[in-house]
């Protein structure tokens, strides 16, 4: 009976920890998506002066790194690009 109790506690702990990981991934993805929207909006508002969007770009890149780190804990390297067109 003690082995079953120990196994149950272990499985519950693993379940709780994996739930926390899923929440972290969702938060990191949400932050990254919002930064991406902010960056694209800035580029749309300043098509002739993309340097004015350097802060938004830096925030997006930082959030992208956080998302990649959170969602790929084993170091797999996935790349997402944002294309910027000058008008």
LUMFILUM-663252 format. One record per residue: residue number from 1; z, y, x of N, C-alpha, C in turn. Coordinates in nm, 2 decimals, decimal comma. Layout:
N
@resi = NUM&n_zz = Z&n_yy = Y&n_xx = X&ca_zz = Z&ca_yy = Y&ca_xx = X&c_zz = Z&c_yy = Y&c_xx = X
...
END
This chain:
87
@resi = 1&n_zz = 0,00&n_yy = -0,12&n_xx = 0,08&ca_zz = 0,00&ca_yy = 0,00&ca_xx = 0,00&c_zz = 0,00&c_yy = 0,13&c_xx = 0,09
@resi = 2&n_zz = 0,07&n_yy = 0,12&n_xx = 0,20&ca_zz = 0,08&ca_yy = 0,24&ca_xx = 0,29&c_zz = -0,06&c_yy = 0,27&c_xx = 0,35
@resi = 3&n_zz = -0,14&n_yy = 0,16&n_xx = 0,38&ca_zz = -0,27&ca_yy = 0,19&ca_xx = 0,43&c_zz = -0,36&c_yy = 0,26&c_xx = 0,33
@resi = 4&n_zz = -0,35&n_yy = 0,22&n_xx = 0,20&ca_zz = -0,43&ca_yy = 0,28&ca_xx = 0,10&c_zz = -0,39&c_yy = 0,43&c_xx = 0,08
@resi = 5&n_zz = -0,26&n_yy = 0,46&n_xx = 0,09&ca_zz = -0,21&ca_yy = 0,60&ca_xx = 0,08&c_zz = -0,26&c_yy = 0,68&c_xx = 0,20
@resi = 6&n_zz = -0,26&n_yy = 0,62&n_xx = 0,32&ca_zz = -0,30&ca_yy = 0,69&ca_xx = 0,44&c_zz = -0,45&c_yy = 0,72&c_xx = 0,43
@resi = 7&n_zz = -0,53&n_yy = 0,62&n_xx = 0,38&ca_zz = -0,67&ca_yy = 0,63&ca_xx = 0,36&c_zz = -0,70&c_yy = 0,74&c_xx = 0,26
@resi = 8&n_zz = -0,63&n_yy = 0,74&n_xx = 0,15&ca_zz = -0,65&ca_yy = 0,84&ca_xx = 0,05&c_zz = -0,62&c_yy = 0,98&c_xx = 0,10
@resi = 9&n_zz = -0,52&n_yy = 1,00&n_xx = 0,17&ca_zz = -0,48&ca_yy = 1,13&ca_xx = 0,23&c_zz = -0,59&c_yy = 1,17&c_xx = 0,33
@resi = 10&n_zz = -0,64&n_yy = 1,08&n_xx = 0,41&ca_zz = -0,75&ca_yy = 1,11&ca_xx = 0,50&c_zz = -0,88&c_yy = 1,15&c_xx = 0,43
@resi = 11&n_zz = -0,91&n_yy = 1,08&n_xx = 0,33&ca_zz = -1,03&ca_yy = 1,11&ca_xx = 0,25&c_zz = -1,02&c_yy = 1,25&c_xx = 0,18
@resi = 12&n_zz = -0,91&n_yy = 1,28&n_xx = 0,13&ca_zz = -0,88&ca_yy = 1,41&ca_xx = 0,06&c_zz = -0,89&c_yy = 1,52&c_xx = 0,17
@resi = 13&n_zz = -0,84&n_yy = 1,50&n_xx = 0,28&ca_zz = -0,84&ca_yy = 1,60&ca_xx = 0,39&c_zz = -0,99&c_yy = 1,63&c_xx = 0,43
@resi = 14&n_zz = -1,06&n_yy = 1,52&n_xx = 0,45&ca_zz = -1,20&ca_yy = 1,54&ca_xx = 0,48&c_zz = -1,28&c_yy = 1,61&c_xx = 0,37
@resi = 15&n_zz = -1,25&n_yy = 1,57&n_xx = 0,25&ca_zz = -1,32&ca_yy = 1,64&ca_xx = 0,14&c_zz = -1,29&c_yy = 1,79&c_xx = 0,13
@resi = 16&n_zz = -1,16&n_yy = 1,82&n_xx = 0,15&ca_zz = -1,13&ca_yy = 1,97&ca_xx = 0,15&c_zz = -1,19&c_yy = 2,04&c_xx = 0,27
@resi = 17&n_zz = -1,19&n_yy = 1,98&n_xx = 0,38&ca_zz = -1,25&ca_yy = 2,05&ca_xx = 0,50&c_zz = -1,40&c_yy = 2,07&c_xx = 0,48
@resi = 18&n_zz = -1,47&n_yy = 1,97&n_xx = 0,43&ca_zz = -1,61&ca_yy = 1,98&ca_xx = 0,41&c_zz = -1,64&c_yy = 2,09&c_xx = 0,30
@resi = 19&n_zz = -1,56&n_yy = 2,10&n_xx = 0,20&ca_zz = -1,57&ca_yy = 2,21&ca_xx = 0,10&c_zz = -1,56&c_yy = 2,34&c_xx = 0,17
@resi = 20&n_zz = -1,47&n_yy = 2,36&n_xx = 0,26&ca_zz = -1,45&ca_yy = 2,49&ca_xx = 0,33&c_zz = -1,58&c_yy = 2,52&c_xx = 0,41
@resi = 21&n_zz = -1,63&n_yy = 2,42&n_xx = 0,47&ca_zz = -1,76&ca_yy = 2,44&ca_xx = 0,55&c_zz = -1,87&c_yy = 2,48&c_xx = 0,46
@resi = 22&n_zz = -1,88&n_yy = 2,42&n_xx = 0,34&ca_zz = -1,99&ca_yy = 2,46&ca_xx = 0,25&c_zz = -1,97&c_yy = 2,61&c_xx = 0,21
@resi = 23&n_zz = -1,85&n_yy = 2,65&n_xx = 0,19&ca_zz = -1,83&ca_yy = 2,79&ca_xx = 0,15&c_zz = -1,86&c_yy = 2,88&c_xx = 0,26
@resi = 24&n_zz = -1,83&n_yy = 2,85&n_xx = 0,38&ca_zz = -1,87&ca_yy = 2,93&ca_xx = 0,50&c_zz = -2,02&c_yy = 2,94&c_xx = 0,51
@resi = 25&n_zz = -2,09&n_yy = 2,83&n_xx = 0,49&ca_zz = -2,24&ca_yy = 2,84&ca_xx = 0,50&c_zz = -2,29&c_yy = 2,93&c_xx = 0,39
@resi = 26&n_zz = -2,24&n_yy = 2,91&n_xx = 0,27&ca_zz = -2,29&ca_yy = 3,00&ca_xx = 0,16&c_zz = -2,26&c_yy = 3,14&c_xx = 0,19
@resi = 27&n_zz = -2,14&n_yy = 3,18&n_xx = 0,24&ca_zz = -2,11&ca_yy = 3,32&ca_xx = 0,27&c_zz = -2,20&c_yy = 3,37&c_xx = 0,38
@resi = 28&n_zz = -2,22&n_yy = 3,29&n_xx = 0,48&ca_zz = -2,31&ca_yy = 3,34&ca_xx = 0,59&c_zz = -2,45&c_yy = 3,36&c_xx = 0,55
@resi = 29&n_zz = -2,50&n_yy = 3,27&n_xx = 0,46&ca_zz = -2,63&ca_yy = 3,28&ca_xx = 0,41&c_zz = -2,64&c_yy = 3,41&c_xx = 0,32
@resi = 30&n_zz = -2,54&n_yy = 3,43&n_xx = 0,24&ca_zz = -2,54&ca_yy = 3,55&ca_xx = 0,15&c_zz = -2,55&c_yy = 3,68&c_xx = 0,23
@resi = 31&n_zz = -2,46&n_yy = 3,68&n_xx = 0,34&ca_zz = -2,46&ca_yy = 3,80&ca_xx = 0,43&c_zz = -2,59&c_yy = 3,82&c_xx = 0,49
@resi = 32&n_zz = -2,65&n_yy = 3,71&n_xx = 0,54&ca_zz = -2,78&ca_yy = 3,72&ca_xx = 0,61&c_zz = -2,89&c_yy = 3,76&c_xx = 0,51
@resi = 33&n_zz = -2,89&n_yy = 3,71&n_xx = 0,39&ca_zz = -2,99&ca_yy = 3,75&ca_xx = 0,29&c_zz = -2,98&c_yy = 3,90&c_xx = 0,26
@resi = 34&n_zz = -2,85&n_yy = 3,95&n_xx = 0,24&ca_zz = -2,83&ca_yy = 4,09&ca_xx = 0,21&c_zz = -2,88&c_yy = 4,18&c_xx = 0,32
@resi = 35&n_zz = -2,85&n_yy = 4,14&n_xx = 0,45&ca_zz = -2,89&ca_yy = 4,21&ca_xx = 0,56&c_zz = -3,04&c_yy = 4,22&c_xx = 0,57
@resi = 36&n_zz = -3,11&n_yy = 4,11&n_xx = 0,54&ca_zz = -3,25&ca_yy = 4,10&ca_xx = 0,54&c_zz = -3,31&c_yy = 4,20&c_xx = 0,43
@resi = 37&n_zz = -3,25&n_yy = 4,20&n_xx = 0,31&ca_zz = -3,30&ca_yy = 4,30&ca_xx = 0,21&c_zz = -3,28&c_yy = 4,44&c_xx = 0,26
@resi = 38&n_zz = -3,16&n_yy = 4,47&n_xx = 0,32&ca_zz = -3,14&ca_yy = 4,60&ca_xx = 0,37&c_zz = -3,24&c_yy = 4,65&c_xx = 0,47
@resi = 39&n_zz = -3,27&n_yy = 4,55&n_xx = 0,56&ca_zz = -3,36&ca_yy = 4,58&ca_xx = 0,67&c_zz = -3,50&c_yy = 4,61&c_xx = 0,61
@resi = 40&n_zz = -3,55&n_yy = 4,52&n_xx = 0,52&ca_zz = -3,68&ca_yy = 4,54&ca_xx = 0,46&c_zz = -3,68&c_yy = 4,67&c_xx = 0,38
@resi = 41&n_zz = -3,58&n_yy = 4,70&n_xx = 0,31&ca_zz = -3,57&ca_yy = 4,83&ca_xx = 0,23&c_zz = -3,58&c_yy = 4,95&c_xx = 0,33
@resi = 42&n_zz = -3,52&n_yy = 4,94&n_xx = 0,44&ca_zz = -3,52&ca_yy = 5,05&ca_xx = 0,54&c_zz = -3,66&c_yy = 5,06&c_xx = 0,59
@resi = 43&n_zz = -3,73&n_yy = 4,95&n_xx = 0,62&ca_zz = -3,87&ca_yy = 4,96&ca_xx = 0,67&c_zz = -3,96&c_yy = 5,02&c_xx = 0,57
@resi = 44&n_zz = -3,94&n_yy = 4,98&n_xx = 0,44&ca_zz = -4,02&ca_yy = 5,04&ca_xx = 0,34&c_zz = -4,00&c_yy = 5,19&c_xx = 0,32
@resi = 45&n_zz = -3,88&n_yy = 5,24&n_xx = 0,34&ca_zz = -3,84&ca_yy = 5,38&ca_xx = 0,33&c_zz = -3,89&c_yy = 5,46&c_xx = 0,45
@resi = 46&n_zz = -3,90&n_yy = 5,39&n_xx = 0,57&ca_zz = -3,94&ca_yy = 5,46&ca_xx = 0,69&c_zz = -4,05&c_yy = 5,39&c_xx = 0,76
@resi = 47&n_zz = -4,17&n_yy = 5,38&n_xx = 0,69&ca_zz = -4,28&ca_yy = 5,31&ca_xx = 0,75&c_zz = -4,34&c_yy = 5,37&c_xx = 0,88
@resi = 48&n_zz = -4,32&n_yy = 5,50&n_xx = 0,90&ca_zz = -4,37&ca_yy = 5,56&ca_xx = 1,02&c_zz = -4,27&c_yy = 5,58&c_xx = 1,13
@resi = 49&n_zz = -4,14&n_yy = 5,54&n_xx = 1,10&ca_zz = -4,04&ca_yy = 5,55&ca_xx = 1,20&c_zz = -3,95&c_yy = 5,43&c_xx = 1,19
@resi = 50&n_zz = -4,00&n_yy = 5,32&n_xx = 1,24&ca_zz = -3,92&ca_yy = 5,19&ca_xx = 1,23&c_zz = -3,80&c_yy = 5,19&c_xx = 1,32
@resi = 51&n_zz = -3,80&n_yy = 5,28&n_xx = 1,42&ca_zz = -3,68&ca_yy = 5,29&ca_xx = 1,51&c_zz = -3,56&c_yy = 5,34&c_xx = 1,43
@resi = 52&n_zz = -3,58&n_yy = 5,41&n_xx = 1,32&ca_zz = -3,46&ca_yy = 5,45&ca_xx = 1,24&c_zz = -3,39&c_yy = 5,33&c_xx = 1,17
@resi = 53&n_zz = -3,46&n_yy = 5,22&n_xx = 1,17&ca_zz = -3,40&ca_yy = 5,10&ca_xx = 1,11&c_zz = -3,33&c_yy = 5,00&c_xx = 1,22
@resi = 54&n_zz = -3,31&n_yy = 5,05&n_xx = 1,34&ca_zz = -3,26&ca_yy = 4,97&ca_xx = 1,44&c_zz = -3,12&c_yy = 4,91&c_xx = 1,40
@resi = 55&n_zz = -3,04&n_yy = 5,00&n_xx = 1,33&ca_zz = -2,90&ca_yy = 4,95&ca_xx = 1,29&c_zz = -2,91&c_yy = 4,84&c_xx = 1,19
@resi = 56&n_zz = -3,00&n_yy = 4,85&n_xx = 1,09&ca_zz = -3,02&ca_yy = 4,75&ca_xx = 0,99&c_zz = -3,08&c_yy = 4,62&c_xx = 1,06
@resi = 57&n_zz = -3,17&n_yy = 4,64&n_xx = 1,15&ca_zz = -3,22&ca_yy = 4,53&ca_xx = 1,22&c_zz = -3,12&c_yy = 4,45&c_xx = 1,30
@resi = 58&n_zz = -3,03&n_yy = 4,53&n_xx = 1,37&ca_zz = -2,93&ca_yy = 4,46&ca_xx = 1,45&c_zz = -2,83&c_yy = 4,39&c_xx = 1,36
@resi = 59&n_zz = -2,80&n_yy = 4,44&n_xx = 1,24&ca_zz = -2,71&ca_yy = 4,38&ca_xx = 1,15&c_zz = -2,77&c_yy = 4,25&c_xx = 1,10
@resi = 60&n_zz = -2,90&n_yy = 4,25&n_xx = 1,07&ca_zz = -2,97&ca_yy = 4,14&ca_xx = 1,02&c_zz = -2,98&c_yy = 4,03&c_xx = 1,13
@resi = 61&n_zz = -3,00&n_yy = 4,07&n_xx = 1,25&ca_zz = -3,01&ca_yy = 3,97&ca_xx = 1,36&c_zz = -2,87&c_yy = 3,91&c_xx = 1,38
@resi = 62&n_zz = -2,77&n_yy = 3,99&n_xx = 1,38&ca_zz = -2,63&ca_yy = 3,93&ca_xx = 1,39&c_zz = -2,59&c_yy = 3,84&c_xx = 1,28
@resi = 63&n_zz = -2,63&n_yy = 3,87&n_xx = 1,16&ca_zz = -2,60&ca_yy = 3,79&ca_xx = 1,04&c_zz = -2,68&c_yy = 3,66&c_xx = 1,05
@resi = 64&n_zz = -2,81&n_yy = 3,67&n_xx = 1,10&ca_zz = -2,89&ca_yy = 3,55&ca_xx = 1,12&c_zz = -2,83&c_yy = 3,46&c_xx = 1,22
@resi = 65&n_zz = -2,78&n_yy = 3,51&n_xx = 1,33&ca_zz = -2,71&ca_yy = 3,43&ca_xx = 1,43&c_zz = -2,59&c_yy = 3,36&c_xx = 1,37
@resi = 66&n_zz = -2,51&n_yy = 3,43&n_xx = 1,30&ca_zz = -2,39&ca_yy = 3,38&ca_xx = 1,24&c_zz = -2,43&c_yy = 3,27&c_xx = 1,14
@resi = 67&n_zz = -2,54&n_yy = 3,29&n_xx = 1,06&ca_zz = -2,58&ca_yy = 3,18&ca_xx = 0,97&c_zz = -2,63&c_yy = 3,06&c_xx = 1,04
@resi = 68&n_zz = -2,71&n_yy = 3,08&n_xx = 1,15&ca_zz = -2,76&ca_yy = 2,97&ca_xx = 1,22&c_zz = -2,65&c_yy = 2,89&c_xx = 1,28
@resi = 69&n_zz = -2,55&n_yy = 2,96&n_xx = 1,34&ca_zz = -2,44&ca_yy = 2,89&ca_xx = 1,40&c_zz = -2,35&c_yy = 2,82&c_xx = 1,30
@resi = 70&n_zz = -2,33&n_yy = 2,88&n_xx = 1,18&ca_zz = -2,26&ca_yy = 2,81&ca_xx = 1,08&c_zz = -2,33&c_yy = 2,69&c_xx = 1,02
@resi = 71&n_zz = -2,46&n_yy = 2,71&n_xx = 0,99&ca_zz = -2,53&ca_yy = 2,60&ca_xx = 0,92&c_zz = -2,58&c_yy = 2,49&c_xx = 1,02
@resi = 72&n_zz = -2,59&n_yy = 2,52&n_xx = 1,15&ca_zz = -2,63&ca_yy = 2,43&ca_xx = 1,25&c_zz = -2,53&c_yy = 2,41&c_xx = 1,36
@resi = 73&n_zz = -2,42&n_yy = 2,35&n_xx = 1,32&ca_zz = -2,31&ca_yy = 2,34&ca_xx = 1,42&c_zz = -2,34&c_yy = 2,25&c_xx = 1,55
@resi = 74&n_zz = -2,45&n_yy = 2,18&n_xx = 1,54&ca_zz = -2,49&ca_yy = 2,09&ca_xx = 1,65&c_zz = -2,59&c_yy = 2,15&c_xx = 1,74
@resi = 75&n_zz = -2,62&n_yy = 2,28&n_xx = 1,72&ca_zz = -2,71&ca_yy = 2,35&ca_xx = 1,82&c_zz = -2,86&c_yy = 2,34&c_xx = 1,80
@resi = 76&n_zz = -2,90&n_yy = 2,29&n_xx = 1,68&ca_zz = -3,04&ca_yy = 2,28&ca_xx = 1,66&c_zz = -3,10&c_yy = 2,42&c_xx = 1,64
@resi = 77&n_zz = -3,21&n_yy = 2,44&n_xx = 1,70&ca_zz = -3,27&ca_yy = 2,58&ca_xx = 1,71&c_zz = -3,38&c_yy = 2,59&c_xx = 1,60
@resi = 78&n_zz = -3,34&n_yy = 2,66&n_xx = 1,49&ca_zz = -3,44&ca_yy = 2,70&ca_xx = 1,39&c_zz = -3,46&c_yy = 2,85&c_xx = 1,40
@resi = 79&n_zz = -3,58&n_yy = 2,89&n_xx = 1,37&ca_zz = -3,62&ca_yy = 3,03&ca_xx = 1,38&c_zz = -3,67&c_yy = 3,08&c_xx = 1,25
@resi = 80&n_zz = -3,63&n_yy = 3,20&n_xx = 1,22&ca_zz = -3,68&ca_yy = 3,27&ca_xx = 1,10&c_zz = -3,73&c_yy = 3,40&c_xx = 1,15
@resi = 81&n_zz = -3,85&n_yy = 3,44&n_xx = 1,12&ca_zz = -3,91&ca_yy = 3,57&ca_xx = 1,16&c_zz = -3,93&c_yy = 3,66&c_xx = 1,04
@resi = 82&n_zz = -3,92&n_yy = 3,79&n_xx = 1,07&ca_zz = -3,95&ca_yy = 3,89&ca_xx = 0,97&c_zz = -4,07&c_yy = 3,97&c_xx = 1,04
@resi = 83&n_zz = -4,18&n_yy = 3,97&n_xx = 0,97&ca_zz = -4,30&ca_yy = 4,04&ca_xx = 1,02&c_zz = -4,29&c_yy = 4,19&c_xx = 0,98
@resi = 84&n_zz = -4,32&n_yy = 4,28&n_xx = 1,07&ca_zz = -4,31&ca_yy = 4,42&ca_xx = 1,05&c_zz = -4,45&c_yy = 4,47&c_xx = 1,07
@resi = 85&n_zz = -4,51&n_yy = 4,54&n_xx = 0,97&ca_zz = -4,64&ca_yy = 4,59&ca_xx = 0,98&c_zz = -4,63&c_yy = 4,74&c_xx = 0,98
@resi = 86&n_zz = -4,70&n_yy = 4,80&n_xx = 1,08&ca_zz = -4,71&ca_yy = 4,95&ca_xx = 1,09&c_zz = -4,82&c_yy = 4,99&c_xx = 0,99
@resi = 87&n_zz = -4,79&n_yy = 5,10&n_xx = 0,92&ca_zz = -4,89&ca_yy = 5,16&ca_xx = 0,83&c_zz = -4,95&c_yy = 5,29&c_xx = 0,88
END
